[in-house]
Structure formats: structure tokens, C-alpha cells
């Protein structure tokens, strides 16, 4: 059995450290909408000092997100 892959993004200021923070709740909602679009589930979501870690049960969606993040980091270089 494979271990799930996780995506970790420094998304918010370090002070944002609660699953109840409105920005975190909103971002989780966006991820859940994307999961619905891909007919999969958001299987992991957590926040730690502004860093969001999440995972979907769709390899296709995870790969698409990683490609977007890689393209974005190339644009900033």
C-alpha cells in the first residue's frame, strides 16, 4: 500500500494557526469544491503556523496541482 502524498504550502502568516480561522475555513472550502469537480475527496487538511498541508485521493488532481505550483515557481524565478 502506497503512502499518501501531501502538498505543503506556506499560505498564510504564521499567526494563522487555527482550523477555525476564516481564511483557513475558506481555503478548505475551495479545496473541497475542487475535489467535487474531480469526483474525489480531500483526505487530509491541516494548518500549522500558516502552512497548509493537504491531500486528495486523486493522483490526477495531485499531479495537476503540483504542475501548477511548479509553473508558478518558474514564473517567479
BAVO-649952 format. One line per field, with one value per atom (N, C-alpha, C): residue number from 1; residue in three letters; atom name; x, y, z. Coordinates in steps of 0.1 Angstrom, whole numbers, plus 5000, padded with zeros to 4 digits. Layout:
N
k <- c(NUM; ...)
r <- c(ala; ...)
a <- c(CA; ...)
x <- c(X; ...)
y <- c(Y; ...)
z <- c(Z; ...)
This chain:
77
k <- c(1; 1; 1; 2; 2; 2; 3; 3; 3; 4; 4; 4; 5; 5; 5; 6; 6; 6; 7; 7; 7; 8; 8; 8; 9; 9; 9; 10; 10; 10; 11; 11; 11; 12; 12; 12; 13; 13; 13; 14; 14; 14; 15; 15; 15; 16; 16; 16; 17; 17; 17; 18; 18; 18; 19; 19; 19; 20; 20; 20; 21; 21; 21; 22; 22; 22; 23; 23; 23; 24; 24; 24; 25; 25; 25; 26; 26; 26; 27; 27; 27; 28; 28; 28; 29; 29; 29; 30; 30; 30; 31; 31; 31; 32; 32; 32; 33; 33; 33; 34; 34; 34; 35; 35; 35; 36; 36; 36; 37; 37; 37; 38; 38; 38; 39; 39; 39; 40; 40; 40; 41; 41; 41; 42; 42; 42; 43; 43; 43; 44; 44; 44; 45; 45; 45; 46; 46; 46; 47; 47; 47; 48; 48; 48; 49; 49; 49; 50; 50; 50; 51; 51; 51; 52; 52; 52; 53; 53; 53; 54; 54; 54; 55; 55; 55; 56; 56; 56; 57; 57; 57; 58; 58; 58; 59; 59; 59; 60; 60; 60; 61; 61; 61; 62; 62; 62; 63; 63; 63; 64; 64; 64; 65; 65; 65; 66; 66; 66; 67; 67; 67; 68; 68; 68; 69; 69; 69; 70; 70; 70; 71; 71; 71; 72; 72; 72; 73; 73; 73; 74; 74; 74; 75; 75; 75; 76; 76; 76; 77; 77; 77)
r <- c(unk; unk; unk; unk; unk; unk; unk; unk; unk; unk; unk; unk; unk; unk; unk; unk; unk; unk; unk; unk; unk; unk; unk; unk; unk; unk; unk; unk; unk; unk; unk; unk; unk; unk; unk; unk; unk; unk; unk; unk; unk; unk; unk; unk; unk; unk; unk; unk; unk; unk; unk; unk; unk; unk; unk; unk; unk; unk; unk; unk; unk; unk; unk; unk; unk; unk; unk; unk; unk; unk; unk; unk; unk; unk; unk; unk; unk; unk; unk; unk; unk; unk; unk; unk; unk; unk; unk; unk; unk; unk; unk; unk; unk; unk; unk; unk; unk; unk; unk; unk; unk; unk; unk; unk; unk; unk; unk; unk; unk; unk; unk; unk; unk; unk; unk; unk; unk; unk; unk; unk; unk; unk; unk; unk; unk; unk; unk; unk; unk; unk; unk; unk; unk; unk; unk; unk; unk; unk; unk; unk; unk; unk; unk; unk; unk; unk; unk; unk; unk; unk; unk; unk; unk; unk; unk; unk; unk; unk; unk; unk; unk; unk; unk; unk; unk; unk; unk; unk; unk; unk; unk; unk; unk; unk; unk; unk; unk; unk; unk; unk; unk; unk; unk; unk; unk; unk; unk; unk; unk; unk; unk; unk; unk; unk; unk; unk; unk; unk; unk; unk; unk; unk; unk; unk; unk; unk; unk; unk; unk; unk; unk; unk; unk; unk; unk; unk; unk; unk; unk; unk; unk; unk; unk; unk; unk; unk; unk; unk; unk; unk; unk)
a <- c(N; CA; C; N; CA; C; N; CA; C; N; CA; C; N; CA; C; N; CA; C; N; CA; C; N; CA; C; N; CA; C; N; CA; C; N; CA; C; N; CA; C; N; CA; C; N; CA; C; N; CA; C; N; CA; C; N; CA; C; N; CA; C; N; CA; C; N; CA; C; N; CA; C; N; CA; C; N; CA; C; N; CA; C; N; CA; C; N; CA; C; N; CA; C; N; CA; C; N; CA; C; N; CA; C; N; CA; C; N; CA; C; N; CA; C; N; CA; C; N; CA; C; N; CA; C; N; CA; C; N; CA; C; N; CA; C; N; CA; C; N; CA; C; N; CA; C; N; CA; C; N; CA; C; N; CA; C; N; CA; C; N; CA; C; N; CA; C; N; CA; C; N; CA; C; N; CA; C; N; CA; C; N; CA; C; N; CA; C; N; CA; C; N; CA; C; N; CA; C; N; CA; C; N; CA; C; N; CA; C; N; CA; C; N; CA; C; N; CA; C; N; CA; C; N; CA; C; N; CA; C; N; CA; C; N; CA; C; N; CA; C; N; CA; C; N; CA; C; N; CA; C; N; CA; C; N; CA; C; N; CA; C; N; CA; C; N; CA; C)
x <- c(5008; 5000; 5009; 5006; 5013; 5010; 5020; 5017; 5011; 5002; 4996; 5006; 5005; 5013; 5006; 5014; 5009; 5015; 5007; 5011; 5012; 5023; 5025; 5028; 5020; 5022; 5022; 5032; 5031; 5021; 5009; 4998; 4994; 4996; 4991; 5002; 5001; 5010; 5011; 5022; 5023; 5012; 5007; 4996; 4984; 4982; 4970; 4974; 4968; 4972; 4960; 4949; 4936; 4928; 4922; 4913; 4900; 4898; 4886; 4888; 4900; 4903; 4895; 4889; 4881; 4888; 4901; 4908; 4911; 4913; 4916; 4903; 4892; 4879; 4875; 4878; 4875; 4884; 4897; 4906; 4902; 4898; 4894; 4882; 4872; 4860; 4864; 4873; 4878; 4883; 4892; 4897; 4886; 4876; 4866; 4857; 4856; 4849; 4857; 4870; 4878; 4877; 4877; 4876; 4862; 4852; 4839; 4840; 4847; 4848; 4856; 4865; 4873; 4867; 4856; 4849; 4859; 4865; 4874; 4871; 4880; 4878; 4891; 4889; 4900; 4902; 4913; 4915; 4924; 4931; 4939; 4939; 4938; 4939; 4943; 4954; 4958; 4965; 4966; 4973; 4983; 4995; 5005; 5013; 5010; 5017; 5017; 5005; 5004; 5006; 5012; 5015; 5004; 4998; 4987; 4993; 4988; 4992; 4979; 4978; 4966; 4969; 4959; 4960; 4946; 4946; 4934; 4936; 4925; 4926; 4926; 4930; 4931; 4945; 4952; 4965; 4965; 4955; 4954; 4953; 4945; 4944; 4957; 4963; 4975; 4986; 4987; 4997; 4994; 4981; 4978; 4982; 4979; 4983; 4998; 5005; 5020; 5025; 5019; 5023; 5021; 5009; 5006; 5016; 5019; 5029; 5043; 5047; 5060; 5060; 5050; 5049; 5050; 5043; 5043; 5056; 5064; 5077; 5087; 5085; 5093; 5091; 5078; 5075; 5081; 5082; 5088; 5103; 5109; 5124; 5130)
y <- c(4988; 5000; 5012; 5022; 5034; 5044; 5052; 5062; 5074; 5081; 5092; 5104; 5111; 5122; 5135; 5144; 5156; 5168; 5179; 5191; 5201; 5208; 5217; 5231; 5241; 5255; 5265; 5274; 5285; 5295; 5294; 5301; 5314; 5313; 5324; 5329; 5341; 5345; 5334; 5334; 5324; 5325; 5337; 5339; 5331; 5327; 5319; 5305; 5300; 5287; 5279; 5282; 5275; 5271; 5259; 5254; 5262; 5270; 5278; 5292; 5296; 5309; 5310; 5322; 5323; 5321; 5325; 5322; 5307; 5300; 5286; 5279; 5283; 5277; 5279; 5291; 5295; 5286; 5285; 5278; 5263; 5258; 5244; 5242; 5251; 5251; 5250; 5259; 5259; 5245; 5240; 5226; 5216; 5217; 5207; 5208; 5221; 5223; 5217; 5219; 5213; 5198; 5192; 5177; 5173; 5180; 5177; 5177; 5187; 5188; 5176; 5171; 5159; 5146; 5147; 5135; 5127; 5134; 5127; 5134; 5131; 5136; 5143; 5153; 5159; 5150; 5143; 5133; 5138; 5149; 5154; 5169; 5176; 5191; 5195; 5203; 5208; 5221; 5229; 5242; 5242; 5247; 5248; 5261; 5271; 5284; 5289; 5289; 5295; 5285; 5274; 5264; 5254; 5253; 5244; 5231; 5219; 5206; 5199; 5194; 5188; 5177; 5168; 5157; 5153; 5149; 5144; 5129; 5122; 5108; 5106; 5116; 5116; 5119; 5109; 5111; 5122; 5122; 5132; 5146; 5148; 5162; 5166; 5157; 5160; 5163; 5156; 5159; 5173; 5176; 5189; 5200; 5199; 5209; 5211; 5200; 5201; 5208; 5205; 5212; 5227; 5231; 5245; 5252; 5245; 5251; 5252; 5242; 5242; 5253; 5255; 5266; 5279; 5281; 5293; 5297; 5287; 5289; 5293; 5287; 5291; 5305; 5309; 5323; 5333; 5329; 5339; 5339; 5329; 5328; 5338)
z <- c(5000; 5000; 5000; 4991; 4990; 5001; 5005; 5015; 5007; 5013; 5006; 5004; 4993; 4991; 4997; 5001; 5007; 5000; 4999; 4994; 5005; 5006; 5018; 5012; 5016; 5010; 5022; 5021; 5031; 5025; 5031; 5026; 5033; 5046; 5055; 5064; 5070; 5080; 5092; 5099; 5110; 5120; 5122; 5132; 5129; 5116; 5112; 5115; 5127; 5132; 5137; 5132; 5137; 5125; 5127; 5116; 5116; 5126; 5127; 5121; 5118; 5112; 5099; 5097; 5085; 5072; 5071; 5058; 5056; 5067; 5066; 5062; 5068; 5065; 5050; 5046; 5032; 5022; 5025; 5016; 5016; 5028; 5028; 5019; 5020; 5012; 4997; 4993; 4979; 4975; 4984; 4981; 4980; 4988; 4988; 4975; 4970; 4957; 4946; 4946; 4936; 4936; 4948; 4950; 4943; 4946; 4940; 4924; 4919; 4904; 4899; 4906; 4902; 4906; 4913; 4918; 4927; 4936; 4946; 4960; 4969; 4983; 4987; 4995; 5003; 5015; 5015; 5026; 5037; 5035; 5046; 5045; 5056; 5056; 5070; 5071; 5084; 5082; 5093; 5093; 5105; 5102; 5112; 5110; 5118; 5117; 5103; 5097; 5083; 5072; 5075; 5064; 5063; 5051; 5049; 5043; 5048; 5043; 5039; 5027; 5023; 5013; 5011; 5001; 4996; 4984; 4977; 4974; 4973; 4969; 4954; 4946; 4932; 4927; 4922; 4916; 4906; 4897; 4887; 4892; 4902; 4908; 4915; 4922; 4929; 4919; 4908; 4898; 4891; 4889; 4883; 4892; 4905; 4915; 4915; 4915; 4916; 4903; 4892; 4879; 4880; 4885; 4887; 4896; 4907; 4917; 4911; 4903; 4896; 4886; 4878; 4868; 4875; 4886; 4893; 4899; 4904; 4909; 4898; 4886; 4874; 4870; 4871; 4867; 4877; 4889; 4899; 4899; 4892; 4892; 4882)
